[in-house]
Amino acid sequence: MTGTTPRDRRPAEGSPVARVCVDVALPHLDRPFDYLVPAGLADDAVPGVRVKVRFAGQLVDGWLLERVDSSAHDGRLAYLEKVVSPEPVLAPEVARLARAVADRYAGNLADVLRLAVPPRHARVEKEPRADPARADPAPQGAAGVDPRGWRDYPAGPAFLTALADGRAPRAVWSALAGEDWAARYADAVAATLAGGRGAVVVVADARDLDRLDAALTTLLGPGRHVTLSAALGPARRYRAFLAARRGDVPVVIGTRAAMFAPVDRLGLVAIWDDGDDLHAEPRAPYPHAREVLLTRARLADAAALVGGWTRTAEGQLLVETGWAREVVADRATLRARTPAIAPTGDDPQLARDPGAATARLPSLAWTTARDTLRADAPVLVQVPRRGYLPSVSCADCRTPARCPHCAGPLALRAADAPPACRWCGRVTAAYACPQCGGRRLRAAVTGARRTAEELGRAFPGVPVRTSGRDEVLTTVPGGAALVIATPGAEPVADGGYGAVLLLDSWALLTRADLRAGEEALRRWLSAAALARPAPAGGKVVVVADGALAPVQALLRWDPGWFAARELAERRELGFPPAVKMASVTGGAEAVADLLAQARLPDGAEVLGPVPADEDRERMLVRVPRSRAAALAGALHTAAGVRSARRAAEPVRLQVDPLALF
């Protein structure tokens, strides 16, 4: 850390004014402030370094954005107090991106920079630097690129060729069942490196990150990429960040922490499974990794790849507007690669098994599991809820059982456990129904552990494995076994699963969520993709009515059709992404005050209020997509007016919230 004392302060000779983003989370202070650069700090005070400045009488952190010759401020400028480190951690491209993201989400630049630049680790900065020579992506052109698995998609080889030629293609990719998606992403990264540019790839969780890490290491060799994840810990994360910032590696992969990763000559941004809610940042201003990467592609003139087993409405909008091109397989390839999929709730099945409409494990699902196990193949059973019995009700009148202390839902954690509240944790051993006085409980929702117990009794002698929050399995052997997993925790089976059973579909389809159908299809396709293809005997049984649109999309393995249908419905009803929405959450007076201060654009529609929790309410503001920037600006300005008045009650602003209801 370098600093100056008042006695040796004189302005630097060249570009003596530093523009600094001060780390203060107040909307009305969301602008650069000018400071004089002391001559003693002239060499270290370069754009991108962390600094300390005096602000409102306090010593606060900041980022030096640029050096200029003069200031528009008429008064006397204060001096920079210290340069925390001469390491320029904030790349100019990332600074521009952070400003664009802050504007898009009605947030502060300082909040975005906190997400973009990890906390400093002084010991890591002093470590010897890796050899930067091996990081240079040597341009090879399209001749050095092998399309490999991308040949199964008619537009796939052309996409790789464009990457290798240094162009900026943009694709929305729907992966085939059984596809090694990590290898395909590694191919795209290798093609980008062949074109002399770098890449950033974002995945949802640690399991996907491990798969992609292994695929890139296999294809590119060690030392050509780094992983960025909040789970790495401060030292490892900062070491990986510095390797990227210094240009020692041309590729960065990671969870949403990597969406701002600095990469020289950025040529490709990619995201896998953009519908996973883990891509949404829970801290202000709540950016989504997909939107950050697409903004980055636009600013850097880079290629973009949005891929997954399914397709979101946002991905479909990219295709329909012509911003991106879809990369999908033809129907002949699709039929050869997908498993045989059947519902239990269509008319032929109900004629053979009338109880299929209400049974949790209809005869079709049971016989499919039995035959698969007899063939010495594993069976995957996807259950939407974890735990044993996460929801119970009165056995006599079916009234949901609730905690007498806080009214939270009661659950059973094991077969011999007393009912306990899922909210406050209190045990209610002597539960009595307030409606009928009954003391017996029945299952309202069955969790993964109870399902494993029931199936273990139904198929004695068959190994039963569970994969969920407590223990997530990565792989399982290819022999006969029952694998009970919650969505997102399904392990990969050697040789693929002989059968996949999708239970309790109602738990996904009946959620009070705009994205319920889209999310159900995403989870089903993610599990079904692990099954063997139909020619090899792979089967999928979904316990649902075959007439439902998400089930139809699953049966046909046509996520593009469902995404187009979903987007058309949302356009007709005025829901995102066909329109732009922002939510304003807080106390009733605070919300009303902010909206009164906001000069909303023409065509804005205010919806609500609706209760958010016990003492807060929520209002939504809807505008056409063409007015999105005006809406974000109006809300940010209004928030600045309130913070300048030192309004006591905070208000939460969120543009493009995932949950509307």
N, C-alpha and C positions, 0 to 999 in steps of 0.2 A: 504494500500500500504506500503510495507516495502522496505527499501533501506539501503545503506551504504555510509559512507564518505571516502575520500581517506586515512584518518589517521587510520581507523580501518580495512582496507582491507588486509586480508591474506587468502590464499586459504583454502577451506574446506578440512577436513582430508580425508573423503571418497568420491571417485569419484568426484574430484574437477573440472572436465571439463564439461561444459554444451554445448550441440549442439542445436543451436537456428535457427529456421526459421525466418528470418528477414522480416518484412512486407514491402518489396520493390518490386514494380511491374516491374522489369527489367529482361528480360530473361537470361542475362548473369550472373545474381546474384542468379539464382534459384538453390541454394544448401545450406546445413546447414553451419553455421559459429560457430566456437568454441570460448567460453568465459570461463573465470575462475569464479567459484562460490565462493563468499566471505564467510568466516566462519559464519558471521552474518546472511547469507541467506540460510545456508545449510539445515535447516529444511523446509523452505517454497519453496525452488527452486526444486520442484519435477517435473518429466515429466508431461506435460499437462498444466502447468500454463502459464499465460500471464506474459511477462517480458518487461522491458525497457532496451535497450542497446545503446551504442554509436556506430554509423555506419557512416563512412565518415564525422565525425565531428558533427553529429546530433544525438539527442535522438529519437530513433524510437521504435515502438512496435515490438514484436516478440512472438513466441511460443517456449517454452522449449520442445524439442523433446525427449532428453534422457540425462542421466548423464553417463560419462565414466571416466576411470582412467587416460587416457592420450590423447594427441592431435597429429595429424600428422603434424600440422603446426610448422615450424621451428622457426618462429619469436616469439615475445612477445605477449601474449594473454591479451586482455582487460578484465575487470571484468564486470559482470552483474551490471547494475546500480540499478535496482529495480525489485522486484516481485510485479506486479500490484495487484494480489490477490492470496492467497494460494489455491484457488479453482482450482483443475486440470480439466479444462473444456474440454481439448482435450484428448479423450480416445485413447489409443494405436491403437485399431482397426480402429478408424476413421482416425487417422494419416496415417496408411498404405493405407486405402481406398483413402484418398485425394491424396497421392502420385501416386497411380495407375491411378486415374482419370486425374490428371495433365499430366501424361505421355501419356495417351490415347488421350487427346484432345490438345496436343502440347501447354499446358499452364504452368503457374507457380504454385507451391505449395501454395504460399501466397494467390493467387487469390482464390484457391479452399477452403482454410481454412477460408477465409472471408465469403464464402457461408455456410460452415459447422458449424461455431461457431457464434452465434448471438452476437451483441455488449453487453458489460457488463452493468449490472444494479446493482450498489453497494447496494442499499436498499434491493433489492430482496435477495441478498446473505446473508444478516443479518437476514432474517426472520427465525422463528423456522422451523426446518426440519420436514417434514411429517413422520409418523411412517413407517419405511422401511419394517417392518415385513410383512405387508399385500401385499407387492410387490412380494414376492417370489412365482414364479410359482410352485405350488406343483405338482410333477409328479403323475399322476393318471393312465397313460396308456390308451390304446384304449377302455377299458371297460367304461370309464367315458365320452365317446364322442357319441353324437347323430347325425347321418348323416343328419337327417331332409331332407331339400330340395335337398341335394346332391344325394339322391336316384334316382332322375330323370336323372342322368348322370351315365352310366355304370361304369366309372372309378372314380366317385366322392367319394363313401365310402372308396375305397382303398387309395385315396389321403389323406383323413382325418385320416385313421388308421396309415398311414406312419408318418404323423405329430405327432400324439399322441405317437407313439413309439420312437420319437426322431430322426427319419431319415430325409433325405433331399430330398423329392420328388420335382420335377419341372414340372409345368403344365401350359399349355396355354388353357384357358377356354373360350368357346363361350357360353354366357348366352342365355337362352330361352326367348322368348317374355313374358313379364309380370313377369319376375323373380325378386324377392327381392334380388338384388345383394348384398346390404349392409348386409343382414342377412346371406348370404352365406359366405361373407368375415368374419363376426363375428364368424361363425362356424369354419372356418379355424384357426382363431386366438385362439379360445377356445381350439381347438385340439392341437395347438402348446403349449399353456400353460399347458395342460394336460401332455405333454411330457417334462415339466420342462424347457422350453425355452421361449424367448421373441419374439416379432414381431414388424415389421415396415410396415405400409400400407400407400401408397401415392395415392391421388386422385387429380383430375384436378382443382376443384374449390370449393368455399365455400358451395354451395348447396349439392354437393356430400359429403363433409366433415360433414355437419350437419346430413345427413342421416346415415352415418357410425357411427358417434358419438352416435346417438340415438340407433342404433342397438347394439353397444358394451355395452352401459350402461344397456340396457335391458337384455342382455345375461350374462355379467360379473358382473354387479353391479357397483355402483359408486366408483371412486378412483382407478380403476385398469388400467386406461389408461389416457394419456394426448393428447391434440391436439396441433400441431405446425403449425402455419401459419403466414406469414408476416403481415396479416391483424389484428393480435391480438394486436399489439402495443408492444413497447419495454419491459414493465414490465411483462405482461402476457406471452409473448413469452419466455422471459428469465427464468421465473418461471417454465414453462413447460419443458424447456430444462434442467434446473438443476434437476428437479424431475427425468427425464430420466437418466441423467448423474450420479446422486447419487445412482441410482438403486431403487428409491422409487416406480417406476411403471415399469411393464414388457412390456408394449405395448405403442407405439407411432404411432399416425395417423396424417396425415396432407396433405397439398399441397406440391409442390416440395421442400419447405423449410425443409420438414421432411426426405428427402432422405438420409441425413447424420446423422440422429438422433442417439445418443449413446444409445444402449440397451444392457444390460448384457445378456450373453448367447443367442445371437441372433439365432433364429431358423427358422424364416420365414420373407422373404421380399415379398411384394405384391404391385401390381399397378393395378388400375382400369382405363380402357379406355386409353390405352397407345398411341392411335393415336391422342389424343387431343394435339394441339400444345402448350397448356398451360404447358405441362410437360417439355418443352424446356426452359432452363434458358437463359434469355436475356443478362446476364453479363458474361464476360470472365471467363473461357474458353468455355462457352456455353454448359455445359453438359446437357444431356437428362436424366430425372429421371429414365426411364426404363433401360438405359445402366448403370447408377450408381448402381441401385439396383441389376442388374444381376452381375455386377462386385463384389458387396458386397457379394452376395450369393456364388460366387466362392471362395472368400478369406476367408469367415467365415464358409464354408461348411454348408450353410443354405438352406432351402427350398425356392422355388420361385413360385409365382403365378402371371401370366399375364392374366388378364381377361378383357372382354368387350362384348358389343353386337356384334361387328365385330372382325375381326382379321387383324392385320397389316402384311405387308410383312416381317417385322422384327420378328413378332411372328411366322409366317409360317417358317421362316428360323430356328428358334429354334426347331420346330417340325421336319423339314426335316433333320437336322443334328443330331437328336437324343438327343440333349441337354435337351429337355423337351418333355413331352407327352401331346397330346391333350385330353381335357376333353369336350366331346360333348354329346348331347342327341341322342337317336336313332330316326329313322324317324317316328315311330308311336307316340312317345311322342311329337315330333316336330309338327306333324299335329294336335294333340289335343290342343297344347298350342298357336299356331300362329294364327293371324287373316287371313281372306281371303284377298289376295292382288291381285290387277288388275292394268295393265297399261292402258293408254288412247291412246297410239300410235301404237297398233298392228293392224293387218289387219281386224279382226272382228269389232273392235271399229271404225276404219276408214270407214268401209262399212256402219255402222249404223249412224255415225256422221262424214261426210267428213270434217267438220270444226275443228275436234279435233286436227288436226295436227298443227293448228295455234292458236286456242283459248286458253286463259289463264285458263279458267274454263270450260272444255268440259262438255258435257251433262252427262257423266257418273259420274264425280265428283259432278256436281250440284244435280243430282237425289240422289246420295248417301248421300250427306249432308241433303237434304230435308227429305228423309225417316228416317234418324237417328234422326233428330230433332223432327219429328212427333212421334217417339217412346220414346220421352223424355230422350234422351241420348246426352251427349256433343260431339261436333265435334272439333277436333284439326286441324288447318290449319298451316302448316309449310311454312314460306316464307323466302328465303335465305337472303334478304336485309332488313335492318331496315329503319326507316324514312318514309317519305311520297312518294316523287318521287326522289330517290337518283340520277337519271340520266335522263336528258331530251334531246330532239333533235328538230330540226326544223320541224314543221308540214308540210312544203311544200316539202323540198328536203331530209329530214331525216338526215341531217348532224348533228353530235353530237354538242350540245351547249357547248361552252367553254368560260371561263372568258376572257374578252379583256385585262386584266391586267397581269395575270400569266399563262393563257392557261389551267387552271384547269377546271374540269368538273362542270357544273352548275347543281343545284338541287333545287327542291321546297320543303320547309319544311312544308307547309300547303296548303290547297286549295286556300286561298286568299293571300298567301305570294308571293312576287316577287322572281325571280330567284336569287340565291346567290351561290358564289363559294365555293366548298367543301375544297379548299386548303387555300385560303387567306381570305375567309369570306366576301369579298366585294359583295355588292348588285348590280345587273345589271338590273335595272327596265326597261330601254329602250333598251332591247336586240334586235339586228338586225343580222340576219344570214349573215356571211361574204361571203357565196357562192351565195345565191339568194336574199338576202335582206328581207326575210320573218321575220315577227315579232311574229308569233304564234308558240307555243311550244306544243309538245306532249310527252307522257311518253315513255321513252326508257327502264327504269327499274322501276318496281312498288315495293314500300316498304311495310312494315307491316302495317303502319297506314293507307295508302291508301287502302290496301286490306281490312282492318277492315271496313273502310267507305263503300266500294263497297258491301261487304257481308251484312253489316247492312241494306243497301237499298234493297238487294235481298231477305232478310229474315226479314221483319219488325216484330217487337214485340219480337224478340229473343235476349236475352242478348249477348253482344259482349264484350269480354275481350281480352286485349293485354298483352303480356309478352315479354319484350325485355330489351335493355340496360337501359332505363329510369326506368323501374319497372319490376322486375322479380318475377313472381308469383311462389309460391311453390306448392300449391294445389288449386283445384277448385272443386265446388260441382258436384254431379253426374247428375243433371238435364239438360234439354235442354239448350244449350248455344254454342256459337261460340267462340273458343279460338284461337286467332291469335298469333303465336309465331315465333321468329327467332331461328335458330339452337342453341341448348344448353340452351335455356330459356323455354323449354316446361314444364309446370306444370303437376303434377300427378293429375288425376281425380279420385274421389271416385268411385270405381267399374270399372275403366277403361273407355276409350273413346269408343263410339259406332262406330266412324269413324275417320280416319286420312287422310287428304288430303295433298299431297306433291306437292307443286306448284313450277313453275319456275325452273325445273330441269336443264335447259340449263345453268343457272347462276352458277351451281356447276360443271357441266360436261365439260364446255368449258373453264374453267380457264387454263391459261398457267402454269401448275404446274404438276410435275411428279406424285403427289399424288392426282390429281383431282378426279379420279374414286374411289379411296380408301376413300377419305374424303367424297364424295357424299354418298357412301354406309354407312359410319359410321353415318352420320347425319340422313339418312333415317331410318336405323335400330333403332337408339336411339328414334326417334319419333314413329315408328311403334310398338316398344316394349310396348308403353303405351296404346295400343288398347286392347280391350277385345279379347279373343280367338274366332276363327271362330264358334265353337259350340254355343257360347253365342251371336252371331250376330256381332262380330267385323269385320270391313272392313278397308282396306287401299287402297287408289287410288293414284298412282303416275303418274303425268302428264309427261310421257316420252315414248319413243319408247321401246317396250318390247323386242326388239332384242339386245339392248345394254347389255354388260356384267354386269355392276353394277346393272341394272334393273333385269336381270336374277337372279343374286344372291339374290336380295331382294325378288323376286317372290318365290324362292325356300327356302328362309331363310337359305342360305348356304354360310356364309362368308368364311368358310375354302376353298371351291372351288374357290372363287374369289381370295383369298390370294395366293393360289397355282398358279393360272393363272397369277396373277400379278408378282409374284416372278420369274416365268419362263420367262416372257417377259423381265423383268429387267435383268435377267441373260444373256439373248440373246443379249440385247442392251448394256450391261455394265453399269448399273445404280445400285445405292445402293438399298438394302443392299447386293446385290450379289457381289459388289466390294466396296472398300473404296475410298471415295472422300474427298478432302479438298479444301476449297476456300481461295483465297488470294485476299483481296480487299484493294485498296488504289490508290494513284497516279500512273501513268504509270511508272515513273522512279523508284519509291519505290518498286512496285511489281516486276519489272524486276530485281532490285537489290537483293531482297530477294531470288528469284528463282535462280539467278546466284550463290548465296552463298550456296544454299541448295544442298547437295549431295543426290539427290533423288535415291531411291532404283531401282534396275533393274526391268524393266517392267513398270516403271512409264510413264504415258502419260499426257502431259500438254495440256489443252484445253483452247482456248480463245486467246486474251482477248475479253470481251464483256463489254459494258458500264454498270456501276453500278448506277451512277447518273451523275450530270452535270460535275463534275471534277474528278471522280474516275472511275477506271475500275476493272474488276474482272477476275481472271483466276482460273481454276479448275485443280487439279492434281488427276489423277485416278490411283489406283494400285490394284492388286489382294488382297483379304482379308488377305492372308498369309503375306503380306508385310505392313500391317497397322501400326504396331509398328515402323517399320523402317521409314515410311513416317512421322509419328508424330515426331519422334526423329530428322529427318533431318530438318523439318520445324522449330522446336523449337531451334535447334542449329543455324540455319541461322538467326532466329530472335535475338538470343543472340549475334551473330557477329554484327548485325546492331546496337543493343542497346549499345554494348561496344564501337562502333565507334561514338555513340551519333548521330545517323541518325535523322535528324529533322522531317522527314515526317513519321507518324505512318502507320502501315499496320495491317489490321485485319485478323487474322488466325482463321479459323473455320473448324474443322474436323467433318464430317457427318452433313453438313448443311441441314436444313429441306427444304429450297428452293434452287433449283439449277439454276433456270432461272429467 
